[in-house]
Amino acid sequence: MPTFPASAMIDTNGVSLEVFEQGAGKPVIMCHGWPEHAYSWRHQIPAVAAAGYHVIVPNQRGYGHSSKPAAVEAYDIVSLTGDLVGLLDHYGYQDALFVGHDWGAIVVWNMALLHPERVAGVINLSVPFMRRGTREWVEFWEEKLGPDFYIVHFNRQPGVAAAVFEANTENFLRNLYHTEQWLEEAPDLGGGMRMLAIAERDHMPGKLLMSEEELQVFVKAFKHSGFSGGINWYRNFTRNWHTLAAVEQRVRCPTLMIHGEYDRVPPVADLQDFVPNLEMATLDCGHWIMQERPAQTNELILGWLPRHYPA
């Protein structure tokens, strides 16, 4: 089990964040996704720190022991990126290299849009840049994917999913954190809200991508925090769409995008049009890229950093 740095509570942007850090040098801030934890970066933190960087990994608002504001709008993109600006100010840094996975990638993309002067570069995993189109996102997904699509469900039936996940925390995380499930026949989840089915199902295809001891780190964290804070990030998609109306949809800093070949999140064919300074790589894994393929992920990150953000 990888060693993990101790945490400190840091006040920023009106909340307190549980932050883990290691190393010294230029800052690299790693942002986890849903439903994850700073511990998701356990394989990358020591490797990047050893390469000469100050690695800073927060449990973002709603996660771990970080603050969990009650108001839904407290989890909008202005608040989430504002937390990262606050971390830079706390440590006295003008800018940093930001690394994001899943929802963390969405936050990092928007950090580059809303605070480009604070972003020296971007490394994102799984979720490509989601440009703002003419249709509001949740409404569009509801029309194309139906009311049972999990993001639509989170928005239209608030509280339902969080209650199911909290009643089945260990089972949900155990079933979700799987790899190589593409080698087996997909189960029939009843055609309903797939995330709820995952939480209540006894067994999912594939294999657990971590040890039992590592799994318990996540289980303990979510038994403390619950799931409503993280779900509230999704409940701000509509608000974020309106917020970004006047923001240029262009990420100009050096960027590395890492995809998982079997990830359900598809690549974007014209990503280079909106992220012109882009390099891309694909690993033979699913959604949990840095945990499924830690050595290969580290190799890509450590190969890219000296060329675009030397220590």
Buried (B, 14 or more C-beta within 10 A) or exposed (E): EBEBBEBEEBEBBEBBBBBBBBBEBBBBBBBBBBBBBBBBBBBBBBBBBEBBBBBBBBBBBBBBBBBBBEEBEBBBBBBBBBBBBBBBEBBEBEBBBBBBBBBBBBBBBBBBBBBBEBBBBBBBBBBBBBBBEEEBBBBBBBEEEEEBBBBBBBBBEBEBBBEBBBEBBBBBBBBBBBBBBBEEEEEEBEEEBBBBBBBBBEEBBBEBBBEEEBBBBBBBBBEEBBBBBBBBBBBBBBBBBEBBEEEEBBBBBBBBBBBBEBBEBEBBEEBBEBBEBBBBBEBEBBBBBBBBBBEBBBBBBBEBBEEBBEB
